[in-house]
Amino acid sequence: MSGSINILRLLRRSRLRRIYLMGIAYLIFTLISIQLVYSSPEVCGYIDEVVDGDTLWMSIDKVYIDRYMDFMDEAVKVRLADIDAPELSTPEGLASRDELLRLINEYGNYACLNVDDEYVYDVYGRVIAILYLSYNATHLLNVNQYLVENGYALYIDYQNEFGLDSFNIYISKNSELVQPSLPDIYIIMFIAIIVAIYLVKRRKILL
């Protein structure tokens, strides 16, 4: 009887350890994913024209990864990701466009894009992206989020890599948004692995 109990205990411990290790693996994956999202490839340039409240033209003069080198020194049409501004034929559409123009006039027409790595373009050939303007000396302004929060556009969860409701309206310029750094990803991975090893050893002691 005691032998059966011991076997059951071992099986239970084995299952608990597997579940525990799966949880740790998921935590590591999540940490890495978060870092990758916020250090995703970026391009920067000058805003040339505002079409409406969610579409504009930019001339790109900085590209930070090879995938988007085709954008360099090109004028690209940008569709702000996960938002929908009213049509220009309505007073609300004109207000949305004018607010976007006001932001550009206030904070400057130099901007950076967090491009949708999943699709890059929409069905009309526009680059899908989060638009950032220089808010002050320390922070960037997430224009997509601003337009939604201030009633100039609706949030729509289109199929892309973004979830606009998970983005902060202000992003630190010290973050990896503009200048991604691959070593930072490795540092996070290393720390996560060390924590995981410690927790596994501690769990074994507790079991």
Secondary structure, 3 states (H helix, E strand, C coil): CHHHHHHHHHHHHHHHHHHHHHHHHHHHHHHHHHHHHHCCCEEEEEEEEEEECCEEEEEEEEECCHHHHHHCCCEEEEEECCEECCCCCCHHHHHHHHHHHHHHHHHCCEEEEEECCCCCECCCCCEEEEEEEECCCCEEEEHHHHHHHCCCCEECCCCCCCCHHHCCCEEECCCCCCCCCHHHHHHHHHHHHHHHHHHHHHHHHHC
